[in-house]
Amino acid sequence: MRSSNTFALVGAALVAAAAVAPAQADWAQKLQGLWDGAASTAQDLYGQAQSAVKDHWAKLPGQITLCTATELKDWISGEVIPRFKEAAPLIGVKVEAHGSGELADAMNANNSMKCDVVIFGSDVAGLRWKGFEAAKRTPVAYSATVWVGEKDKLDAARSFLGKSAGATLSCTDLAKAAAQGRYSKIKEGGQGKLDLEMTTSNSGQSMYVSCVYSIVDALDPKEVEQKLNANPALEDQVREFFKVVKFDVDSTTSLTVKPEGEFMHPNGVGYKHLAIATYESFLPQLNEEFTKQGKQIEAIYPAISILNNFPAVRVTTEGKNGEATTALLQFLLSQDAQGQLPRLGFRPANPKVDYSRDGVAKFFNNKIEVGDAPRTQQALRDLWGIVSQEPKAGAVKF
């Protein structure tokens, strides 16, 4: 089985600047492949955008609603829309920012939000919408889902599990340590709990799929099925992992940075948790909070991860608003718009954007192995079917 990739973040010494460029190249190669693979579907939107802005957008009318996953709200509202307004002054854009689950529910309810363009957190989240077709979506940003916790606690987990200092921790390892319940059970004098938590929203569902892939050692749902048929005992490992996980909060933002999520506990960040599953884009903010409290953050990437790819779908494709949604999607992929993503903690979808010298690059682990997200509702149902006997699995909607 492939080992997990662990990325300890410690103030200014997180990653030397010289080490960022080679990792960036590895990630860029993967991203270029994803970009090339989507080129026919996206109709090379980035290339079209350059001439379209000059020759057409200034006169193009329209009034559209862009429905986006909450995670991209700051980018959309603060960076994209003001710039797009300059390029296409006659196109009005209303922004609706909600959790991916709410967006899917609205789309299933006859598009009750009247979205002309919708951006989910990932393909996994998009599959909750019955009309979602992976072949017709265009990724506009990337963010891996990571486990985040206090390094001292995670080191105690390594010691408890008989692992050497700095050894990688798998999803199964984290569950075994979390099953002890109290920090004092794995370290004498330890205070607090060892909750291992992921949300019922996109980040948690993405982490679940990543952990299934990692436990089974598979890169896609078909390979998962093949591995489980050959070795049914792997199903028990997935069930044991999920049995331990706390799975009831429906918002990644709430779990990660809001008081009600309790990761930001009054007794100290991470007091109740061994680790939480959250977006990579939260790492800069979390690192600041850990550092402020004199603690060290650690982010753990599953051995095989699926990427939250923030897929955009043009719901309105005809008439003047259809032209407006095309223009907006083109602009979302432009270097002007994509260049604002890294400082907000996201990886650009446009490989032409070089962020290797951007300070946020030190937070990105570019050595992750990327699996293929499920492309159909049935494939996603089959993965969740492994743990269907757990009542908490019922929180997942399709």
RACORWO-V783290 format. One record per backbone hydrogen bond with DSSP energy under -1.0 kcal/mol. CO is the residue of the C=O (numbers start at 1). NH is the residue of the N-H. If there is no record, write none. Layout:
# RACORWO-V783290
CO NH
CO NH
This chain:
# RACORWO-V783290
5 301
7 299
10 13
11 14
16 19
19 23
20 24
21 25
22 26
23 27
24 28
25 29
26 30
27 31
28 32
29 33
30 34
31 35
32 36
33 37
34 38
38 42
39 44
44 48
45 49
48 52
49 53
51 55
52 56
52 57
56 59
57 60
62 92
64 94
65 116
65 117
66 96
67 119
68 98
69 72
70 73
72 76
73 77
74 78
75 79
75 80
76 81
79 83
80 84
81 85
82 86
83 87
84 88
88 91
90 62
92 64
94 66
96 68
98 70
99 103
100 104
101 105
102 106
103 107
104 108
105 109
106 112
111 114
116 315
116 316
117 67
118 313
119 69
121 310
122 126
123 127
125 128
126 129
129 132
133 136
134 137
138 312
142 347
143 308
144 280
146 278
147 300
148 276
149 298
150 154
151 155
152 156
153 157
154 158
155 159
156 160
157 161
158 163
159 162
164 167
170 174
171 175
172 176
173 177
174 178
175 179
177 180
178 181
180 182
181 194
182 185
183 186
183 187
187 190
192 183
195 274
195 275
196 246
197 277
201 205
202 206
203 207
204 208
205 209
206 210
207 211
208 212
209 213
210 214
211 215
212 216
213 217
213 218
219 372
220 224
221 225
222 226
223 227
224 228
225 229
226 230
227 231
231 234
232 235
233 237
234 238
235 239
236 240
237 241
238 242
239 243
240 244
241 245
246 198
249 200
251 255
252 256
253 257
258 261
259 262
263 265
263 270
265 268
268 271
271 193
272 195
275 197
276 148
278 146
279 282
280 283
282 286
283 287
284 288
285 289
286 290
287 291
288 292
289 293
290 295
291 294
296 151
297 9
298 149
299 7
300 147
301 5
305 371
308 143
310 140
311 120
312 138
313 118
318 322
319 323
320 324
321 325
322 326
323 327
324 328
325 329
326 330
327 331
328 332
329 333
331 334
334 338
335 339
337 340
338 341
341 344
341 346
342 345
347 142
350 353
355 358
358 361
359 362
360 363
361 364
369 305
376 380
377 381
378 382
379 383
380 384
381 385
384 387
385 388
387 390
390 393
391 394
392 395
393 396
